[in-house]
């Protein structure tokens, strides 16, 4: 492995250590000044920019799909992808990403062999996830009397093994600090689907094939996943040569895990991710189970609009996980408290500003056919503002090897959400679901923020650092 990842990691942890030790610098500003050293500014800026670009691509493809299908058709397409993409895509990884990232971050494993193990793990978990997603989709669509969607939903499950391989192999680059390759693979993977859809629209593929847009979009989705994984599976001769050159220093390393050991080590993370994904997507499940396809289509439009509040936190979460995975350095309670307060203020201001323009944005990009999505966006803003905060704090705890805190918090939130909807459904109807999502996120926020502060206090006491 090249020493770029190690130098980047050392700069990251060194910046935090220096910010805690320097007099008069024990503040969020001092932390930020020390953090921006070596290549960290470039890495952070590039990752945030890539996250913005990826989300912009995701938003554009959502606009295209909504305009092509209309509210009911958007609900149908979202129903087909709900289990393979929304709920089980990351939960089905069984903790593989976190464990692989940790091995790579600690620079103790042969990167070439680790990448091979990651690919095998991704293929295995992807096949298992595809089968489970197909069974769940069959059950939900049968219960809701939408059996005509079952063939499309089962077809969409075919992409899961490939996307799992892309995610697990990219985790090696993420842990090693090779954010240039990590961000490029993310961007390429994200752009494939809208490019395929735009090409189909340009040549008027429905007229050429005498097929509707729904089956064509499902086919385009699977094809784009196949194309998107190519740079990860076949990185090119330059990267292959680098991997071969780097292997000599790890030839006899006992630290290269096998698939079985990764699955065993990933158990706590697997449970954590499963609970997290069920919690995060529970509102969609309730909409699909309780509402019409038109309501579901409007909800699928509202979700990416409100999700803009998670763009920056999502990118920062990559770095907080990596820092938590390091064995060096601690974070003082004071800095953690100030950083979380600053993050909460930023999310609040962003939500308020976005609420001022959401009406015009929805009508301009999605047309007045989706005007009913506007109040749903407004109701979802609190939930997504808090979700962004949780992405940063929970990633730190996962990096410290404490995924169970978030798991227990979200299990409690699931119970609260279901109870809230059960009590208020008859009086509120559809709005009860996004409100319940906000209530659940708020409960998780208080639990996880408290856990972060306790972890910081414990570490500073063990090292004799200033609280």
N, C-alpha and C positions, 0 to 999 in steps of 0.2 A: 504493500500500500504506500502511496506517496505520503509525504509528511504534511501535505496541505491540510487534511482533515485534522491532524493532531495539532498543528499550529493554530488553526482556527479555534479548536476546542480550548487550547491553552489560553488564547486571547480572551475567549468568552469567560472562562472561570477566573482568570487572572483579573479581568476587569471588575468582576463582582468582589473578589477578595480585596482589591485595592480600594474600591469604593467604600468598603466597610472599615478599613484600617486608617484611611486618611482623615486627619482632623478637619472638622468643618465640612466634610464632604458626605457625611452620613445622611443623605437625603436623596430623594428621587432624582434631583438634578445632578447631584454628584455621581450617583449610580449611572445615569445616562452618559455623563461625560467620560467616565471610565470605560463604560461598555463599548463606546464607539471607538475602538482601536483596531489596529491591524486590518483584517478583512471583514470584521463583523458588520460594519455599516453597509458595505457592499452586499454581503450575504442577506442581511435583514431587508435592505431596500429591494433587492432582486426578488426575494421570496414574497414580500408584500406586493410588489408589482405583478409577479406571476399569478398570485392569488386574485388580484384585481382583474387581470386579463382572463383568467380561467372563469371567474364569476361573470365577467362581461360576456364571454362566449356562451356560458350557461344561460344567461338572461336572453341573449339574442336567439338562441335555439328555442327557448321557451316562447318568445314572441312569435317566431315563425310557426311553431307547432300550434299555438293557440289560434293564430289567424287562419291556418289551413283547416283546422278541425272544428273550431267553434267551441262553446262551453261544454256541450254534451260529449263531443268527440275528444276534447281535452281530458274529460273525466274518464273516458274509456281507455285512452292511452296511459294515463296515470295509474289506472287499475291494473293494467298489464305489467307495469314495471314496479308496482308497489313492493312486492316481496323480494324479487331478485336484485333490485337496485336500492330501494329506500330502506328496508328493514334489515336484510340479511347480507348485503354486500360487505360491510365491514364487520358485522357481528360474526359472520361465517368464517372470518380469518382466524378465529380461535386464539386470539392474542399474538398471532405471528408477527405482525408489524412491530409491536412494542419490543418483543424479545430480540428480533433481528436488529432493530435500531440500536438497542442497548449493546449487543455484541459488537456491532460496527463502531459505535461511539467510543467504546473502551479500547479500540485498536489492539485487540488481542487475538483476532482470528484472521486466517488467510482470506482475503477479500474474494478471490476467485472461487474458492470452495464454498464460502459463505453464500455467494450469489447463486451457485448451483443448488445448494440446499434450500435457499429461499424459493427458487423456481419450482422445485419438487413439492415443497410445502404448499405453495400457492395453487398448484394444479390439483393436489389432493383436496384441500379445503374448498376449492372452487367446485369440484365435482360433487362433493357432499352438499354444499350449499345449493347448487342448482337443483338437486333432487328434492331437498327439503322445501325450497322456494316453490317448485312446481306443485308439490302436494298441497302446500298452504294456499297457493293461488287457486288451485282446483276447488278446494273446500270453500274459500270465501266467495268465489264467483258462483258456485252452485247455491250457496245459502242465500245470496242476494239476487238470485234469479237472473244472472248475467252469463249464462253458460256459453253463449256465442263468443265470448271473449277468451275462453279457455285455450283454444289452439294458439292464439297470439301470445298469451301469457306464457305458455310452455315454451314457445319458440324463443321468447326473449330470455329465458333462463339459460340458453346455450352460451351466452357471452360471459357468464360468471367465472369459469375456470381461467379464461384469458385475462380478465381484469384482476383476478386474484394474483396471478403471476406477475403482472405489471406492478401491483402494489407492494408485494413482498420483495421483489428485486429492487424496486426504487428505495425501499427502506434501508438497504445497504448504503446507497449514496447519501441518503439523509443523515444516517448515523455517522458516516465518515466525514461529514461536512462538505461533501462535493455538491454544493447547492446549484452549481451551473447545470450539471447533468440532471440533477433531481428536478429542477424547475423546467428544463427543456422537455423532459419526458412527460411531465404533467401537462404542459401547454399543448404538446403535439397530440396527446391522448384526448384532451378536451376539444380540440378543434375538428377532429375527424367527423363527428356526427353532424354538426351544422353544415360542414362542407358537402357531405354526401346528400343531405336534405336539400341544400341550395341547388346542387346539380340536378337532383330529381325534379325540383320545381322548374328549373330553367328549361329542361328538355320536355316538360309536361309529361312526366312518366305515367301518371294515371291514365291519360288519354292513349298513350302508346301500349299500355299493358291491359287496359280495361279493368283496372283494379282501383279500389278506393285508397284514400290516404292512410287509413289505419294500418292495413297489412303492409303497405309500402314503408311506413315509418318504423314498424317493428323489424322489418328486414334490414332497413338502413341502420337501425340501432346495432344489430348483431354484426353486420358487415363493418361498421365503423369501429367496433371493439376489436375486431380481428386486425384491421389496419393500424389501430392506435398502439397496439402492443409491440409492433415490429421494432422500433428503436430501442426498447428495453430488452427484448430477446436477442436482437442482433445489433449490438452497439457500434459495430464497425471495426476495421482493422487497427486503428490507433488505440482505441480503448482496450481491445483484446490484447494488444502487445503490452500495454501498461499492466494489465492484470497478470500476464505471464511473468513480466519483470518483477512484479511485487511479491510473487509467491515464495521466493527463495527464503525470505526472512521468517516465513511461517511454516516451513516444510514439515517440522516435527511438532507443531503446536497442537496440544490436546484441547484447545479451546474452540475448535470448530465443531459446532453441534450437529447432530443428525435430526431428521424430521421428527422422530419419536421424542427426543429430548426437548425440542422446541415446543411440541404439543403439551408436554408435561409442564414445562416452565411457563407456558402461556395460559395455563388454566385460570389463574386469578384475573388476568387481563381479558380472557375469553368471556368469563361471566360478567365482568365489568362492561365490556363492549356490548354484549347482548342486552343487558339491562338498559344501558345508555341508549342504544338504537331503538329498543321498544319504547322507551320513554319519549325520545325525541320524535318518533313517528306515530305515537299513539293517537294524536289528534287526527292524522290522516286516516288511520284505521277507523276511527269513530265516524268520520265523514263518509267514508266508503260504505260503512255498515248501516248508517242511520239516514243518510241523505240521498237525494237523487243524483244522477250523473251530471246534471247541470250545476248543482251546488258543488259537486266535487270538482268540476272543471274550473269554477270560479275560485275555489280554494287552492287548486294547483297553480293558478295565476298569482294569487295573493302571497303564497309562500316564498318564491324567489324575490319578490319585491321587498318583503320584510327581512329576508335573509341578508340584505345588503349590510345590515348592522353587524354581521359576523365576519366580514371580509378581513379586516385588519386583525381582530383577535385570533382568527384561524391561523394566520401566518405567524403571529407572535407565539401561539401555542406550540409550534414546531420547535422554537428556541427554548421555551420554558421546559418542555419535556427533555430536550438534550441537556440542559443545565441540571435538571433534577437527576438525570442518569449518571452525572459525573460523581466520582467519589471525592473530589476535592471541592473545597469551598463551602461556605454556608451563607445563608441570607438572613440578615437580622430581622427581628420582629418589626422594628420601626420602619425599615425600608419596605418590607412586605405590606405593612398596613397602609403606608402612604401610596405605594404603587397600586394597590387594589382600590383605594379611594379615588385616585386619579383615573383609573380605568372605568370606574362606575360613573364618574362625572362625564367623561368623554362619551360613554354609551348613552347617557341621558340626553346630553346636548345633541348628539347625532340623531337620536330618535325624534326629538322635538323638531329639529330642522327638517327632517325627512317628512314628517307629518304635514308640513306646510305645502309640500309640492306633490304628494302622492296622488291626489285626484287627477291633476293634469298629466302626470306620467302614465298612469294606467289608461286613461282615455286616449292619449296620443299614441302609445305603443301598441296597445291591445285592442283599441276601438271601443265604441260604446256598447258592444255586445257583452263586454266584461265589466260594465259599470257596477254590477253587484259585488265585484271583488274589492271595491274601494273600502267599504266598512270593515271587511275582513282583514285587510292590510292594517288598518288602524288598530284593530283589536289584537293583531299579532305582534305589533311593534314592541310592547313591553316584554313579551316572551323572548323575542329574538335579541333584544338589548341585553337581557340577563343571560341568555345563552352565550353571547359573545364573551361576557365576563367569565362564565364557567369554563369556556374553552381554554382560557389562559391559566386559570387557577388549577383546574383539574389535571391539565397536562403536566404541571409541576409535580403534583402528587403521584401521578402515574410514573413519571421519571424517577421518583424516589422509591418506587416499588410499593406504593400504597394505593392500588386501584380499588380496594374494597370500600374505602370511604365514600367515593362517588357512587359505588354500586348500592350501598345501603341508603344513601340519600335519594337516589333515583327510584329505588323500590318504594320508599315512603311516598315519593311524589306521584308514582303511578297510582297508588291507592287513593291519594288525595284527588287526583284528576278524575278517576272513575267515579268516586263519590260525589264530586262537584257536578259532573255531567248528569249523574243519576238524579240528583236533587233538583237541578235547575232546567233539565231538558224540556219539560212540559211547559214551563213559563218562558224560557228564552229561545229554545230551538237551536238552530245552527250557531248563533253567537256564543252559546255556552261552551263550545269546544275550544275556540281560541282563548277565551277567558280562563278556562281550566288549564290550558297550556302555560299561561303566565303565572298562575298560582303555583303550579308544580315547579316551574323554573325558579321561582322565588324561594320556595322551601329548600331546594337543592343548593341555591346560592349561599344561604346562611350556614348550612351544614358544612359545605366544602370550604368556604372562606374561614370558618372557625378551625377546620382541620389544618389548613395551610399555616395559620398563625401558631397553632400548637406545635407543628413540625419545625417551624423556624425557631421557636422558643427552646425546644428540646435540643436542637443542633447548637445554638449559641451557648447553651448551658454546658454541653459536652465539650465544646472547644474553648470555653472561657471567653467567648466574644461578647461584645456589647449588645445588649438587647435593644 
